[in-house]
Amino acid sequence: MNVILTSCGLDTKQIADAFTAMLPKPPSEIKAMFIPTAAIVPDAIDVLPKCLNDLRNCGIKDEHIDVYDLHKEFKQPVKDVYDVVYICGGDTGYLLKRINEQGFNHKLLDFISSGGIVVGVSAGSIVFADNLPDSLGLLKCPLNVHCKEDICTKTGAYSKDRQEKINLSNRQAVLFQGDSLVIIE
């Protein structure tokens, strides 16, 4: 499963390298869907340019990045149009509500199951965890983001069925590898 759940996006070389290793073709040919929907408060809005730069810094061209705001139905299968879906942070409850109301949950999970790449940032990661009812359910445990270093879950491999909460620092990410969750830093 090509999913990277983060607190702060592709901030470290190791996380950015994990992302680019998933790409099925050169970055300049990648088509990306950028979802800023959760950014409904000033602090989250301020981070959007940084999130967009994550994709650019990995070599994805501006003309291949489309913004989708989840306020209307996306009618096509995502896998027919995009290689990457990047989901920004902000208000987790609002984001999950928009995903589910638009039926995008089914399209996104189909995209993932067909090999599509997803990057979650903060709220964009939490929607995949067991924090809220009707979550996307990739993680069977709760996920906390932006945690202080002293309470973070240690790097390494864990069972995909882990029930214990994962605490990520701003420099960590959760990857799905086979039957394991792998936390990198």
VMD Tcl script that draws the C-alpha trace (Angstrom):
set ca {
  {0.00 0.00 0.00}
  {1.52 3.31 -1.10}
  {0.39 5.51 1.78}
  {2.52 7.88 3.87}
  {0.90 9.40 6.96}
  {2.78 12.38 8.41}
  {2.48 15.31 10.78}
  {4.18 17.80 8.45}
  {4.40 16.29 4.99}
  {7.59 15.50 3.13}
  {9.76 17.52 5.51}
  {12.69 15.16 5.93}
  {14.93 13.62 3.31}
  {13.96 10.12 4.46}
  {10.22 10.82 4.13}
  {10.67 12.56 0.75}
  {12.84 9.66 -0.45}
  {10.20 7.12 0.67}
  {7.62 9.08 -1.33}
  {9.71 9.33 -4.50}
  {10.58 5.62 -4.29}
  {6.84 4.89 -4.62}
  {6.44 6.90 -7.83}
  {5.69 4.68 -10.85}
  {7.34 7.07 -13.33}
  {9.61 10.14 -13.31}
  {8.32 12.93 -11.03}
  {7.98 15.32 -14.00}
  {5.31 12.96 -15.43}
  {3.34 12.49 -12.19}
  {-0.21 13.87 -11.97}
  {-1.18 14.90 -8.44}
  {-4.46 15.80 -6.77}
  {-3.93 18.36 -3.99}
  {-6.68 18.48 -1.35}
  {-6.61 21.62 0.89}
  {-10.16 21.12 2.23}
  {-9.22 20.78 5.92}
  {-7.46 24.16 5.93}
  {-10.35 26.25 7.26}
  {-8.47 28.16 9.97}
  {-5.65 30.71 9.46}
  {-2.82 28.51 10.82}
  {-3.72 25.66 8.46}
  {-4.18 28.03 5.52}
  {-0.70 29.46 6.16}
  {0.82 25.97 5.70}
  {-0.75 25.31 2.27}
  {2.13 26.84 0.23}
  {4.59 24.61 2.12}
  {2.46 21.55 1.32}
  {2.31 22.48 -2.35}
  {6.08 22.91 -2.30}
  {6.44 19.33 -1.00}
  {5.20 18.14 -4.39}
  {7.21 20.68 -6.36}
  {10.41 19.90 -4.45}
  {10.04 16.24 -5.43}
  {9.93 17.26 -9.11}
  {6.19 17.31 -9.79}
  {5.34 20.09 -12.22}
  {2.81 22.81 -11.35}
  {0.79 22.04 -14.45}
  {0.39 18.45 -13.21}
  {-1.02 19.46 -9.80}
  {-4.80 19.94 -9.58}
  {-6.60 21.31 -6.54}
  {-9.72 19.44 -5.49}
  {-11.69 21.01 -2.65}
  {-14.22 18.23 -1.90}
  {-17.18 20.58 -2.32}
  {-18.48 18.79 -5.37}
  {-18.47 15.17 -6.46}
  {-15.40 13.90 -8.25}
  {-17.11 11.83 -10.92}
  {-14.23 9.80 -12.40}
  {-12.24 7.08 -10.69}
  {-9.25 8.88 -9.17}
  {-6.92 6.15 -10.49}
  {-7.91 7.07 -14.08}
  {-6.59 10.62 -13.65}
  {-3.95 10.81 -10.90}
  {-0.86 9.04 -9.61}
  {-0.74 10.87 -6.25}
  {-3.29 12.30 -3.82}
  {-1.88 14.77 -1.26}
  {-4.28 15.56 1.61}
  {-3.44 18.65 3.66}
  {-4.06 19.31 7.34}
  {-6.46 21.47 9.32}
  {-9.81 20.45 10.79}
  {-9.97 16.64 10.84}
  {-13.73 16.36 11.50}
  {-14.56 18.78 8.70}
  {-12.24 16.98 6.27}
  {-13.66 13.54 7.07}
  {-17.22 14.83 6.76}
  {-16.49 16.29 3.29}
  {-14.73 13.07 2.18}
  {-17.67 10.91 3.25}
  {-20.46 13.25 2.06}
  {-18.97 13.45 -1.43}
  {-18.48 9.68 -1.62}
  {-14.78 10.37 -2.03}
  {-14.01 7.80 0.68}
  {-14.85 4.97 -1.76}
  {-12.91 6.57 -4.62}
  {-9.88 7.17 -2.39}
  {-9.83 3.63 -1.00}
  {-10.21 2.24 -4.53}
  {-7.31 4.47 -5.63}
  {-5.16 3.11 -2.79}
  {-6.09 -0.51 -3.47}
  {-5.12 -0.08 -7.13}
  {-1.63 1.17 -6.23}
  {-2.26 4.91 -6.05}
  {0.00 6.95 -3.78}
  {-1.42 8.98 -0.90}
  {0.36 11.47 1.35}
  {-1.53 12.54 4.45}
  {-0.50 15.60 6.43}
  {-1.78 16.10 9.99}
  {-5.61 15.97 9.64}
  {-5.03 14.39 6.23}
  {-3.35 11.52 8.08}
  {-5.77 11.27 10.99}
  {-8.73 10.59 8.66}
  {-7.13 7.19 7.96}
  {-6.83 6.28 11.67}
  {-9.26 5.06 14.31}
  {-9.68 8.51 15.89}
  {-13.19 9.30 14.62}
  {-16.29 7.30 13.65}
  {-16.53 6.65 9.90}
  {-12.78 7.10 9.40}
  {-11.16 5.61 6.33}
  {-9.88 2.73 8.48}
  {-6.40 2.05 7.14}
  {-4.95 2.30 10.64}
  {-6.69 0.15 13.27}
  {-5.41 2.45 16.02}
  {-5.65 6.14 16.88}
  {-2.99 8.48 15.48}
  {-1.68 11.60 17.19}
  {0.37 14.08 15.18}
  {2.70 16.96 16.11}
  {3.81 15.12 19.26}
  {6.81 16.10 21.34}
  {9.86 13.95 20.79}
  {9.73 12.39 24.27}
  {6.33 10.74 23.72}
  {6.74 9.67 20.08}
  {6.38 6.09 19.01}
  {9.83 4.68 18.27}
  {10.89 4.14 14.69}
  {10.64 0.57 13.43}
  {8.15 -2.02 12.21}
  {4.85 -2.77 13.96}
  {1.92 -5.06 13.25}
  {-0.55 -3.71 10.70}
  {-3.26 -4.68 13.23}
  {-1.71 -2.59 16.00}
  {-4.36 -1.25 18.42}
  {-2.09 0.95 20.53}
  {-2.05 4.65 19.64}
  {0.76 5.94 17.40}
  {2.30 9.29 18.35}
  {4.17 10.98 15.49}
  {6.61 13.84 15.81}
  {6.83 16.47 13.10}
  {9.76 14.51 11.60}
  {8.14 11.06 11.48}
  {5.88 9.18 9.09}
  {3.94 5.92 9.03}
  {4.38 3.73 5.94}
  {2.47 0.56 5.09}
  {4.82 -2.26 4.04}
  {3.31 -5.72 3.58}
  {1.85 -6.83 6.90}
  {3.66 -4.09 8.82}
  {3.38 -0.45 9.70}
  {6.80 1.14 9.54}
  {7.58 4.37 11.35}
  {10.44 6.30 9.81}
  {12.17 9.48 10.84}
}
mol new
graphics top color blue
foreach p $ca { graphics top sphere $p radius 0.5 }
foreach p [lrange $ca 0 end-1] q [lrange $ca 1 end] { graphics top cylinder $p $q radius 0.2 }
display resetview
